Amino acid sequence: MKNKLLIISAGLLLAASVAGCAPTVQNGTQAAYIGVEDAKATALSAAQVDSADAQFSVAELSDHNGVLYYELDFTAGGQNYRYAIDAVTGTVIESGTTSNTTAPTQQQTAVQGEASVQQGTAVTSGQIGEDEAKRIALADAGVQEADTSYMHVRLDYDDGVVVYDVEFYVASTNTEYDYEIHAADGTIRSMDYDAENYAPQQPGNESSGTTKTEAEARSIALAKVPGATESDIRLYLDNDDGRLQYEGSIVYQGMKYEFEIDAYSGAIREWDAESVFD
């Protein structure tokens, strides 16, 4: 029996919710939210299921890392459906389906799936393949494969999801990259890179001794996340063992990016990205 899992990265305004721009609940009411009935209708429409055929087992407002959404579980036509609907915008954040006929338990599924990956017998039908996972990682990093070394691609199993771990090193920038890519649809689930042995400039070594302004640091970080705006970023200047650097985060379209930027050169020293729902 096969489980079919579809994860849709959406929530175009999730970042505004996390950043504090979403309407708040006043006097215990939920007037700012779309309401559970509208959330149900959105889920049914996305699943192409008629309301008369659906039986809901869960329909409630939930909170994950400050993101308010409606959690919806229902069955129809021998299928189990699970949806997460943004409570403010009505956007489908996440969805999944499984067959409910003699379905194995979650524990059995996890054990079976992990065992197949470890034995190298994971079902490849519907998976993107190692070459495509590598291409996705390189394209996101803006790096040519010819400029990398120690390239490593490995099929793995993480929290019930089959993923590709892609790791590589770029000598010209002395940077190590690490990606986790969903094997079914090529979605980047998380990534990070670090400038190895980075030697930041110090005020005494600068002709002017000046640092990048906060506005310049914001622009550097936002340029890494196309579409993100000033409302999606939080940033502050920090002194780390005598080294000035900007630290902050960007929350946009269901992803959280954390970074460190050298205050003098503007170089991004560290960059991490992962889904707010992981």
FENMO-V480609 format. One record per backbone hydrogen bond with DSSP energy under -1.0 kcal/mol. CO is the residue of the C=O (numbers start at 1). NH is the residue of the N-H. If there is no record, write none. Layout:
co-><CO	CO>
nh-><NH	NH>
This chain:
co-><4	11	13	14	15	16	26	30	35	36	37	38	39	40	41	42	43	44	50	55	58	60	62	64	67	68	69	70	71	72	73	73	74	75	76	78	79	80	81	82	83	84	84	85	86	87	91	94	96	98	105	106	107	108	109	110	111	112	113	114	115	116	117	124	129	130	131	132	133	134	135	136	137	138	138	144	145	149	152	154	156	158	161	162	163	164	165	166	167	168	169	170	174	175	176	177	178	179	180	180	181	182	183	187	189	190	191	192	193	194	194	195	202	203	213	214	215	216	217	218	219	221	222	225	229	230	232	234	236	238	240	243	244	245	246	247	248	249	250	252	254	255	256	257	258	259	260	260	261	262	263	267	269	270	271	272	273	274	275>
nh-><97	14	17	18	19	21	29	33	39	40	41	42	43	44	45	46	47	49	53	75	73	71	69	67	64	87	62	85	60	83	57	58	81	55	79	100	76	98	74	96	72	93	94	70	90	34	86	84	82	80	109	110	111	112	113	114	115	116	117	118	119	121	120	127	133	134	135	136	137	138	139	140	141	142	143	147	148	169	167	165	163	161	158	183	156	181	154	179	152	177	149	175	196	170	194	168	192	166	189	190	164	186	128	182	275	180	273	178	271	176	196	198	205	206	217	218	219	220	221	222	223	224	225	228	232	233	251	249	247	245	243	240	263	238	261	236	259	234	257	255	276	252	274	250	272	248	269	270	246	266	212	262	195	260	193	258	191	256	278>
